[in-house]
Amino acid sequence: MLKLTIEEFERKVIEDLRGEKEFLEFLKENKGLELIEKREVKIPVEKNGNNYFLEDMVPEFLEEISHYIPVNKDQEKELLGNIDEEESRDALLKGYLREIGALSFSYLKAGIDYMDLIQEGTIAMIEGVEEYRESYGDFKEYIKAILVREYILYIYEKLEEEKYEYLSYLNHKKHENEHVEEIEEIEEVDLDENEEEIKKEEKLEPKKIEEKIKEVENMNIFKIPNKLTEEEIDVLKLYYGFIGDKRESVFEIENDLGMENGAGEEIFLRALNRVSTVGGRVFKI
């Protein structure tokens, strides 16, 4: 049985498992794959400054799926045995929606919308149910691997799109500066003292552009900050019943996590606000 940390698996997805064929072959070769929720490098949390607005749909969605009952192992086995029936596939999907909702918290990064992750995860789940074979190992671990891969590829593609936009702009500015320098070499102009100072400042611009180009080229998904802290994720999961046997009140969450009286509600409201934000960019230069 192959055991990988989430971080190791994410890197493998980007390096080797972007293609569907390669991914399914990997699952066959590593039946019983287990993903361990451990990270060697802590992901930064986003600071204020992104241009977000709020989406009212998120709290309603979280409230709705909190009432869905996850399928147990016996139910899962029975449903998989009747996977050709639409009713069985729908029951599996509904039983895993809380899993999709919970895992999406961990991949909610700057410039990424929560409901987009839910949509990507739901589509991946539907396709994954149809593709599943016993040779891929435990169904729950299989679905988890599918969801993590889907989220990583979605974020990766969004990042690459923004990098392309930034590089196009910066290279255009670089070309403009080179063109201006060519003209200045041809023209002989007497500059007074103030104009000389302006010219010196302008000469710094190409260097700054090169620095920005390098910054963009070195950007990767592991540098994109999360919207939520680990504590905020735990609070949301407990409040909506995504972990444990039942939903917990804010008071119960404060006791479980050793918080001061009143801190739980503040953290919950802040987390709900962050998970409801949409828009913004994956990174800024």
Sequence and secondary structure as in RCSB ss.txt:
>XXXX:A:sequence
MLKLTIEEFERKVIEDLRGEKEFLEFLKENKGLELIEKREVKIPVEKNGNNYFLEDMVPEFLEEISHYIPVNKDQ
EKELLGNIDEEESRDALLKGYLREIGALSFSYLKAGIDYMDLIQEGTIAMIEGVEEYRESYGDFKEYIKAILVRE
YILYIYEKLEEEKYEYLSYLNHKKHENEHVEEIEEIEEVDLDENEEEIKKEEKLEPKKIEEKIKEVENMNIFKIP
NKLTEEEIDVLKLYYGFIGDKRESVFEIENDLGMENGAGEEIFLRALNRVSTVGGRVFKI
>XXXX:A:secstr
  EEEHHHHHHHHHHH  SHHHHHHHHHHTTT EEE   SS   B  S S EEE THHHHHHHHHTT     HHH
HHHHHHTTTSHHHHHHHHHHHHHHHHHHHHHT BTT  HHHHHHHHHHHHHHHHHH  GGG  HHHHHHHHHHHH
HHHHHHHHHHHHHHHHHHHHHHHHHHHHHHHHHHHH      HHHHHHHHHHHTHHHHHHHHHHHHHT  GGGS 
BSS HHHHHHHHHHTTSSSSS   HHHHHHHTT  TTHHHHHHHHHHHHHTEEE  S   
